[in-house]
Amino acid sequence: MASPRAIVQIFIAGSRILGKAFLEAGKQAVKNAKSAPQAAIGHDAAGVGHANSGSVTDQLTRQHRMTLDEAQLILNVKKSDLMKQITKNHQHLFKANSPPPKPEKPLTAKQMPPFHSHYLQSKVVRALERIEAEMKATQPEAVEVEPKSHAPEASTPPPDPPSGKGV
């Protein structure tokens, strides 16, 4: 049998090794936390944490939590594509990730219902919103036309409510 002294020495040596390993891991964690960008700590979307210049594009990136490049990759479009093509891709991807309609007959084991994903569907919607927001920001004429058509209705003040007092 091993003597109790040898067992204690092995235990102490193992504790020292483990203690040193934990100390080094703690030092490294502190070092990493100090040098980590704020976006990684807050789990921001890629590129959103770096959108801090105050430009319109950076504001849209922070607001929609998606870069324009990411939105174009999701919808499989290029910067030069027309809105018609972007909308077509959006509709296709949205329908492809929609839940299938309820079957009239129960499915057999061999018939698997098509896969759908609410997460992917929401990403497709957010990508379209981001691209539309960018287009509105870069083409201010298109945005200004809409309010002018409604301006006459909004310019007339509402009638004053009747009051019981004689003024």
One Martini backbone bead per residue (centre of mass of N, CA, C, O) as a GRO file, in nm:
protein
  167
    1MET     BB    1   0.100   0.034   0.014
    2ALA     BB    2   0.046   0.357   0.031
    3SER     BB    3   0.148   0.622   0.170
    4PRO     BB    4   0.013   0.903   0.305
    5ARG     BB    5   0.237   1.096   0.215
    6ALA     BB    6   0.218   1.044  -0.095
    7ILE     BB    7  -0.077   1.125  -0.130
    8VAL     BB    8  -0.046   1.417  -0.033
    9GLN     BB    9   0.169   1.504  -0.243
   10ILE     BB   10  -0.007   1.452  -0.490
   11PHE     BB   11  -0.236   1.643  -0.410
   12ILE     BB   12  -0.065   1.904  -0.395
   13ALA     BB   13   0.047   1.900  -0.683
   14GLY     BB   14  -0.229   1.902  -0.826
   15SER     BB   15  -0.331   2.168  -0.702
   16ARG     BB   16  -0.112   2.352  -0.817
   17ILE     BB   17  -0.165   2.300  -1.113
   18LEU     BB   18  -0.462   2.384  -1.112
   19GLY     BB   19  -0.421   2.670  -0.998
   20LYS     BB   20  -0.240   2.777  -1.228
   21ALA     BB   21  -0.444   2.730  -1.457
   22PHE     BB   22  -0.669   2.915  -1.344
   23LEU     BB   23  -0.502   3.173  -1.330
   24GLU     BB   24  -0.434   3.191  -1.633
   25ALA     BB   25  -0.728   3.191  -1.733
   26GLY     BB   26  -0.808   3.452  -1.589
   27LYS     BB   27  -0.604   3.640  -1.721
   28GLN     BB   28  -0.701   3.589  -2.012
   29ALA     BB   29  -0.993   3.685  -1.972
   30VAL     BB   30  -0.925   3.976  -1.898
   31LYS     BB   31  -0.767   4.041  -2.153
   32ASN     BB   32  -1.005   3.983  -2.352
   33ALA     BB   33  -1.211   4.186  -2.230
   34LYS     BB   34  -1.041   4.446  -2.288
   35SER     BB   35  -1.010   4.381  -2.621
   36ALA     BB   36  -1.302   4.367  -2.674
   37PRO     BB   37  -1.550   4.446  -2.851
   38GLN     BB   38  -1.868   4.561  -2.798
   39ALA     BB   39  -2.014   4.379  -3.005
   40ALA     BB   40  -1.931   4.104  -2.876
   41ILE     BB   41  -2.068   4.152  -2.603
   42GLY     BB   42  -2.369   4.234  -2.732
   43HIS     BB   43  -2.439   4.064  -2.985
   44ASP     BB   44  -2.401   4.182  -3.254
   45ALA     BB   45  -2.413   4.239  -3.557
   46ALA     BB   46  -2.246   4.241  -3.829
   47GLY     BB   47  -2.118   4.576  -3.834
   48VAL     BB   48  -2.284   4.742  -3.623
   49GLY     BB   49  -2.056   4.833  -3.420
   50HIS     BB   50  -1.906   5.005  -3.666
   51ALA     BB   51  -2.165   5.200  -3.687
   52ASN     BB   52  -2.030   5.537  -3.596
   53SER     BB   53  -2.034   5.801  -3.801
   54GLY     BB   54  -2.348   5.916  -3.878
   55SER     BB   55  -2.443   5.811  -4.119
   56VAL     BB   56  -2.702   5.691  -4.291
   57THR     BB   57  -2.601   5.400  -4.320
   58ASP     BB   58  -2.532   5.360  -4.018
   59GLN     BB   59  -2.815   5.412  -3.911
   60LEU     BB   60  -2.950   5.179  -4.066
   61THR     BB   61  -2.779   4.954  -3.947
   62ARG     BB   62  -2.868   4.998  -3.652
   63GLN     BB   63  -3.177   4.985  -3.692
   64HIS     BB   64  -3.175   4.692  -3.860
   65ARG     BB   65  -2.930   4.503  -3.788
   66MET     BB   66  -2.811   4.544  -4.095
   67THR     BB   67  -2.642   4.516  -4.364
   68LEU     BB   68  -2.644   4.559  -4.695
   69ASP     BB   69  -2.479   4.311  -4.772
   70GLU     BB   70  -2.648   4.107  -4.611
   71ALA     BB   71  -2.916   4.161  -4.758
   72GLN     BB   72  -2.811   4.082  -5.043
   73LEU     BB   73  -2.736   3.791  -4.969
   74ILE     BB   74  -3.012   3.689  -4.880
   75LEU     BB   75  -3.156   3.782  -5.169
   76ASN     BB   76  -2.966   3.752  -5.414
   77VAL     BB   77  -2.832   4.043  -5.480
   78LYS     BB   78  -2.750   4.341  -5.633
   79LYS     BB   79  -2.694   4.674  -5.649
   80SER     BB   80  -2.812   4.690  -5.961
   81ASP     BB   81  -3.077   4.595  -5.895
   82LEU     BB   82  -3.399   4.590  -5.914
   83MET     BB   83  -3.686   4.600  -5.731
   84LYS     BB   84  -3.826   4.372  -5.881
   85GLN     BB   85  -3.609   4.153  -5.822
   86ILE     BB   86  -3.609   4.177  -5.516
   87THR     BB   87  -3.910   4.106  -5.476
   88LYS     BB   88  -3.900   3.830  -5.612
   89ASN     BB   89  -3.695   3.703  -5.415
   90HIS     BB   90  -3.858   3.752  -5.161
   91GLN     BB   91  -4.110   3.586  -5.234
   92HIS     BB   92  -3.969   3.318  -5.277
   93LEU     BB   93  -3.835   3.292  -4.992
   94PHE     BB   94  -4.093   3.323  -4.828
   95LYS     BB   95  -4.243   3.075  -4.948
   96ALA     BB   96  -4.019   2.859  -4.896
   97ASN     BB   97  -4.047   2.932  -4.560
   98SER     BB   98  -4.325   2.841  -4.542
   99PRO     BB   99  -4.577   2.689  -4.431
  100PRO     BB  100  -4.757   2.438  -4.505
  101PRO     BB  101  -5.034   2.325  -4.593
  102LYS     BB  102  -5.283   2.143  -4.502
  103PRO     BB  103  -5.350   1.829  -4.544
  104GLU     BB  104  -5.607   1.628  -4.635
  105LYS     BB  105  -5.414   1.398  -4.595
  106PRO     BB  106  -5.231   1.194  -4.439
  107LEU     BB  107  -4.908   1.132  -4.399
  108THR     BB  108  -4.666   0.937  -4.469
  109ALA     BB  109  -4.352   0.830  -4.400
  110LYS     BB  110  -4.240   0.907  -4.694
  111GLN     BB  111  -4.391   1.175  -4.651
  112MET     BB  112  -4.246   1.487  -4.638
  113PRO     BB  113  -4.260   1.780  -4.526
  114PRO     BB  114  -4.174   2.077  -4.582
  115PHE     BB  115  -3.947   2.297  -4.502
  116HIS     BB  116  -3.951   2.545  -4.234
  117SER     BB  117  -3.869   2.905  -4.145
  118HIS     BB  118  -3.910   3.171  -3.944
  119TYR     BB  119  -3.627   3.291  -3.934
  120LEU     BB  120  -3.579   3.315  -4.241
  121GLN     BB  121  -3.827   3.483  -4.297
  122SER     BB  122  -3.740   3.727  -4.122
  123LYS     BB  123  -3.475   3.785  -4.274
  124VAL     BB  124  -3.607   3.850  -4.544
  125VAL     BB  125  -3.772   4.090  -4.446
  126ARG     BB  126  -3.532   4.258  -4.329
  127ALA     BB  127  -3.380   4.282  -4.597
  128LEU     BB  128  -3.593   4.440  -4.750
  129GLU     BB  129  -3.610   4.678  -4.553
  130ARG     BB  130  -3.311   4.765  -4.583
  131ILE     BB  131  -3.315   4.823  -4.887
  132GLU     BB  132  -3.547   5.027  -4.886
  133ALA     BB  133  -3.412   5.230  -4.693
  134GLU     BB  134  -3.169   5.287  -4.875
  135MET     BB  135  -3.329   5.391  -5.120
  136LYS     BB  136  -3.467   5.627  -4.971
  137ALA     BB  137  -3.199   5.767  -4.881
  138THR     BB  138  -3.075   5.794  -5.186
  139GLN     BB  139  -3.390   5.887  -5.276
  140PRO     BB  140  -3.547   6.172  -5.183
  141GLU     BB  141  -3.760   6.222  -5.405
  142ALA     BB  142  -3.946   5.977  -5.344
  143VAL     BB  143  -4.021   6.073  -5.054
  144GLU     BB  144  -4.134   6.366  -5.121
  145VAL     BB  145  -4.384   6.294  -5.297
  146GLU     BB  146  -4.579   6.173  -5.089
  147PRO     BB  147  -4.636   6.421  -4.894
  148LYS     BB  148  -4.749   6.617  -5.115
  149SER     BB  149  -5.016   6.456  -5.174
  150HIS     BB  150  -5.106   6.500  -4.850
  151ALA     BB  151  -5.088   6.807  -4.773
  152PRO     BB  152  -5.379   6.931  -4.799
  153GLU     BB  153  -5.503   6.761  -4.568
  154ALA     BB  154  -5.289   6.847  -4.337
  155SER     BB  155  -5.320   7.175  -4.354
  156THR     BB  156  -5.592   7.146  -4.234
  157PRO     BB  157  -5.742   7.219  -3.963
  158PRO     BB  158  -5.914   7.123  -3.715
  159PRO     BB  159  -6.189   7.164  -3.565
  160ASP     BB  160  -6.323   7.309  -3.313
  161PRO     BB  161  -6.449   7.244  -3.025
  162PRO     BB  162  -6.722   7.270  -2.858
  163SER     BB  163  -6.817   7.511  -2.623
  164GLY     BB  164  -6.991   7.625  -2.335
  165LYS     BB  165  -6.848   7.884  -2.375
  166GLY     BB  166  -6.836   8.221  -2.428
  167VAL     BB  167  -6.601   8.383  -2.667
   0.00000   0.00000   0.00000
